[in-house]
Amino acid sequence: MLVHEDREYLLEPGAEFGTDLGVIEVPEDVAAGDTVETHLGTVFEVRELRGPDLFDHLERTGAPMMPRDIGLVLGLTGVSRGDRVLDAGTGTGILAAHLGRVDADVTSYEIDPEFAEVARENMRIAGVDDRVEVRTGDLTAHLDALAADDPLHVLTLDTGDAPAVVERAGALLVSGGYVAVYSPFVEGTREAVRAAREAGLVEIETRETIQREMDFSDRGSRPSTGGVGHTGYLVIARAP
Ligand SMILES: C[S@@+](CC[C@H](N)C(=O)[O-])C[C@H]1O[C@@H](n2cnc3c(N)ncnc32)[C@H](O)[C@@H]1O
């Protein structure tokens, strides 16, 4: 990633890119820590791409999960190196990329073939394409085959039909494994909780994810008046 003051450009080695600060020619052997000068003399720093940069710069398809909600998924499931993780739908792949960045072994399903293509490219840019396999298809059509595979440590769902997958979660997860369902609406969340109960999952907890930013000014400090930062609901449950 190339950075100058508040400008950030995600450019590949060898790329040529025109800006009002001049044309950037990225050397083939570019590395983090280098600087690259435009033909008008503006200096850009080359930085390694980090997690939050993915949200800002990867090509978007399905509405990506926000970094704060990803933090909850990582923290509340304890996903870590070597875990087998099943994710759907891939969408932009922001959650899938973060799962790959903690070195989990991720299979992610995306029903839309064009979205899946973009997500594969996003995984390559994020540097996790060796750990995150994006499969094109409807996850609900593959549950029988997946239940016959090695059991999963974590199942992450961000689709309208997540409850149909939660109903089968017991057959997919190791004992103590986690399912995380993210939903923007109460109705989908309620259905996910019903499915988790019917599936015999335990430790079922639901949270609304709200965050307030703080404003600090000369007059004083207070939560931002920019509105309540609701993004969605997160159901976490565990296989017995
Ligand atoms: C909200 S987006 C997921 C965003 C993703 N979590 C991220 O962080 O970028 C939901 C995606 O799920 C896909 N989808 C919906 N139902 C699906 C299913 N049954 N199987 C696979 N993908 C599905 C949609 O096409 C869409 O791209």
The ligand as a Gaussian input file, in Angstrom:
#p B3LYP/6-31G(d) Opt

LIG

0 1
 C      -23.354000      -9.798000       3.886000
 S      -22.420000     -10.660000       2.673000
 C      -21.107000     -11.396000       3.599000
 C      -19.983000     -10.442000       3.886000
 C      -18.774000     -11.093000       4.482000
 N      -19.029000     -11.648000       5.789000
 C      -17.623000     -10.100000       4.557000
 O      -17.113000      -9.824000       5.680000
 O      -17.198000      -9.569000       3.510000
 C      -23.436000     -12.065000       2.363000
 C      -22.984000     -12.889000       1.175000
 O      -23.545000     -14.186000       1.298000
 C      -23.857000     -14.689000       0.022000
 N      -24.834000     -15.784000       0.257000
 C      -26.130000     -15.675000       0.611000
 N      -26.665000     -16.896000       0.830000
 C      -25.668000     -17.803000       0.609000
 C      -25.573000     -19.236000       0.682000
 N      -26.643000     -19.979000       1.025000
 N      -24.395000     -19.835000       0.397000
 C      -23.309000     -19.091000       0.048000
 N      -23.344000     -17.736000      -0.033000
 C      -24.493000     -17.091000       0.243000
 C      -24.359000     -13.457000      -0.719000
 O      -24.251000     -13.597000      -2.121000
 C      -23.449000     -12.351000      -0.172000
 O      -22.316000     -12.170000      -0.997000

